[in-house]
Amino acid sequence: MTPFSLDGRVAVVTGAGTGLGAAIARALADAGATVICAGRRLDLVEGTAKDIESRGGAAGAVSLDISDEAAVAGTFARLRDQHGSLDVLVNNAAIVHEQGVLQVSPADWRSVLDVNLTGTFLCCQAFAAQEPDRDRSIVNVSSLAGTAGVAGQAAYSASKGGVEALTRALAIELVRRRVRVNTIAPGYLNTDMPAEVVGDPRLAPKLLARIPMRRLGEPGEVAPAAVFLASEASRYMTGAIVAVDGGYTAH
């Protein structure tokens, strides 16, 4: 068994219906994990789970709104009962409102923070609550916006900066519960989330010029970082923020 193997491990991936979350779920399954695909739209996460099974992997799907405290607690309790132990948590679910700071309503601000930051916290809390019978790993998903300022994304940037601070705090606190906590910070990916910018002929060239690699990333290029942080290959890492952004934040 290689240190990158996840054989015998059970992983929960939030926001696993499309894009990066689906790619991470597939990569964890390819590494040997049984993957529980979680998301608000059951049809989408079921699609990811079926795709994994068609590739010979093991997967399941659950409907989950991570901003709902009772739903998170109940779902994680049921999954622990069903699988005995949850070994890996990938907090990928997130939303964004593309608005200038003067246009962001308090309701929009709260909705982004409720999902991206509070939802991540609730899932970390529910995952860490199980008794520490073996080493486990939390992989949070931040963004280049957690480090670099991005116009029109005040709430999103604040939420992702919060995820990175939360990662460091939990990394220190959860060591005694045998939980490592790290974060991936992707750059602009070829997914639905940056589609408005990428599809704008005025903005796209400026964006690509800001990325040293001069291209968008693919979800499949980020997913291996999640496998690394979930596995024993990263057993001496906790509290790290791993940028996978084509060099964007190297400036």
N, C-alpha and C positions, 0 to 999 in steps of 0.2 A: 504494500500500500504506500503510495506517495504522500508527502505532506499536504498535497493539494486535494486529496481524496475527501469526499464527504459521505462515503459509504456508511450506512446505518444512522445517519443524521436526519433530523426533521427540521425543515426550514419554513418560515412564514415570510412571504413577500407581500407587502401592501402595494396597492396601485399596480397590480400585476396584469391588468387587462390589456394594456397596449404599451408601445414604446419601450422605454428603458426598463420598466418593471417586468414586462413580459420577457425581455432579453435576459434579465438577471435570473428570473425564474427558470428559464430554459438552461442557462449556464450552470446553475446550482444542481439541477436535475442531471445534466450531463456529467457532473462531478460525482454523482451517486446519491444525492440527497433525495428524500421524499419531500416534495414541495407543496405547501398549501398556498394557493393563489388567492389573495384577498383583495376586494375592491367593492366600490359602491354598486357597480353594474355586474350582476351575477352572470349575465350572458357573456360578457367579455372575459371574466376570469375563468369561466368554464371553458371558453375557447382556448385560453392558454393552457389550462390543465389537459384538455383533450389533445392539444398539439404535443405536449410533453409525453403523454401516454403513447401517441402514435410513433414517437421516436424511441420507445422502449423504456421510458422513465416512469416514475411513480409520482402521482400528483392528485390533489384534490382542490376544491374551490369553495370559498365562503363569501357571502355578501357581508360587507363591513364598512360602516361609516366611522372612520377613526376619530372624528371629532365628537362622537357620542360616547361618553364615559361608560355608561352601563353596557352598551353594545361591545365595547372593547373588552371590558372585564369578563362579560359572559362568554364571548367568543374564545378568548384565550383559555378560560377555564374548561370549556368544552373540548378544545383541541388538546389540552394536556390530558384530559380524561381519555380521549380517543387514542392518543399516540404515546402516552406514558411520559414523554419528555419532549420539550421543544428546545432545539439546540442552536438554531440560527434565526435571527430576526433581521430582515431588511426593510427599513422604513423608507419606502420610495414614494408613497402617495403624496401628491402636492397639487395645489391649484395656483393660478396666477391671474391678476387683473392688470392689464396693460393700461395704466392711467397716470397722468401727470399728478404730482403731489397735491395740487390745488383742486383736482377733480376727485380724489379718493374720498369716498364717503366713510364715516365711521363703521357702517355696516360692512362695506367691502373690506376695510382694514381688518375688522374682527374675523370675517369669514376666512381670509387668507391665514391669519395667525392661528385661528382655531384648528384648521386642518394641518398646516405645515409645521407648526411648532407645538401647539398643545396636543394635537393628534400623535405626533412623534413621541412626545413625553408619555402620553397615556399608554401607548404600545410598549415603550421601554419599561414602564412601571409594571405592567401586567406580565410581561415576559420575565422580568427579573424576580418577580414574586415567588416563582417556583423554587423549591428547595434545591440547593446547589450540589447535586449528586455527581456532576461532571462539568468540564469546561464548556463554556458556551460563548457565543459571539453575537454582538449587535453591530450591524452595518447601517449607519444612517446615510441618507443621500442629501447633500447640500447642493451647492451650485457655485459657479464663479461669482454669482451675485452676492454670495455671503462674504466675499473678500473685496471684490471690485465694485465700485459704484456703477449702477445701471439706471439711466434715466427712464422714468415711467414705471419703475418697479419698486417703489418705496416699501410697500407692504411685503412684497416677495423677498426683497433684499434683507429687510429686517427679520423676517421669519427664518431665512437661511443662515444669517449671522447668529441668530438664536440657537439654531440646530447645532452649529459648530461649538458654541459656548456650552450648550447642554452636553455635547459629546465629551468635552474635557472634564466637566464636573462629574458625569456618570462614570467615566473611566477611572477616576480616583476612588469614588465611593463603592463601585460594584466589584472591584478586584476581590474583595473578601467573599463575594458570592460567586466567584469563579466566572465572572462575565467580563469579557473584553468589549470595549466600545470604540469604534472608529468610524470615520466618515469619508465617503467619496464625494468629491466636489467636481461634477462634470462641467464641461463648457457647453457651447452651443452644439446641439445634436440634431441630426436629421429626423426629427419627430414633429408631432403636431404643435408642441408648445411654442417654439420660436417661429412658427410658420409665417406669422404676420410680418416679421422683420425680414426673414429670408425671402419672402415673396415680393418685397418692395424693391423695385429696380433702383431706387435712389439710395436705400439703406443697405442693401445686401453687399455691394462692393466695399462700402466702408467697414462693415462688420468683418468681412473676410480679410481685409487688409490689416485688421487689428489682431488676427490670429496668426501667429508665426508659421503654422503649417498651411495656412491659406485655404482651409477647407473646413467644413463641418465634420464633427465626429459622427460615428455610427453607434447605435445602442450596443451592438455586439463588440465594440471596442472598449466599452466601459464595463460591461458585465464581467470580464475576467478579473477585474479589480475586486469585485464583490466576492468572487470565489476565493481569491487570495485572502481577503480579510476575514472570510467566514471559516477558513480552514486552519489547520495546524501549521501551515506554511508561514503564518503571521503570528505565531504564538507569543512572541516577545513584543508585540505591538499593541498598544492601547492609548487612546486619546489622540490618535493621529488624524490629520486631515490630508487626504490623498487627492491631489488635483489631477484630473484626467480631462484636460481642456485644450490640447493642441498648443500649449505654451501661452495661452491668453493671459494668465496671471503672473507670468514670468517677467512682464514688463516692469 
